[in-house]
Amino acid sequence: MDSIMQMVGLIGAGLLLLAYFNNSRKRWESSDLNYQFTNLGGAVLICINTYYFSVYGPLILNFFWALIAIVGIRRFYFPATGQPKGG
């Protein structure tokens, strides 16, 4: 099980790096769904990994990282007007 959890953490870290790389190269804007969902997926996987290994500092950091991504996704679908996008 430990090796599976190590892989979960590595995939999570890879997703966060992918999001950062694409944003830095201006391929993805911070408002793009690709960016937000990649950040969310990476943060959730790292949360699972750090919870399993009882490493709570990165768990807290990535919990909030995931919350920020959820806010970004919500803003995409529900802009400041409060109405669903396209509606």
N, C-alpha and C positions, 0 to 999 in steps of 0.2 A: 504494500500500500504506500510506503514511503516513496518509492520510485515514481508511482503514479502522481502523487502530490507534488513531487519535484517537477515533473513534466507540466502539471497544471500551472505552477508558479512560473516556469520558463516561458510557457505560451503566453501567460498574462503579461510578463515583462516584454516579450516580443511585440505584443499588440500595442502596449503603451509606447514603445520605441517606434513602431510603425506609424502611429498617429503623430508623434512628435516630428519624425522625419518628414512625413508628407506635409505637415503644416509648415515646417521650416523651409521646405523647398517650394512653398506656395502652390502645392498641388491640391491641398485641402485648406479651406478657410475654417476658422474655429466655429463658424456657424453651420458648417456642412454636416449632414447626418452621418456620412462616413467617418468623420473625425469623432463625433460624439459617441456613436455606437462602438467604435474601436476602443475609445477610452473607457467606456462603460464595461465592455467585455474584459479588457485587460485588468481593470480595477477589481471586478468581481472575482476573476480567477486568482488574483493575488490575495484578495480577502480570504478565499477558500484555503489557499496555501498557508497563509500566515496564521489563520485560526487553527488549522490542523497541527501546525508545528508550535503553537502557543507563542507566537511572536507578535505582541500586541501593538507595538509602535507602528510598523507598516500596515497592520490591519486597520488602525484608526485613520491613518493617512489615506489609504485606498478606499475606505468606506466613504469618506468625504469626497474623494475624487469621483467615485461613482455617483454620489448625490449631485455633484456639479454637472456631470454628464447628463443625468436625468433632467435637470433644470434646462440644460441646453436643448435636449430633445423636445421637452415640453414647449419651450419657446419657439421651436421650429413649427410645431403643429398648432400652437396657440399663441400667435404674436401678441404684442402689447394691447391690441384691441379687445382681446378676450374671446375673439371669434376664431373658430377653426380655420386653418389656412385653406384658401380657395373657396370659402363659404360665405 
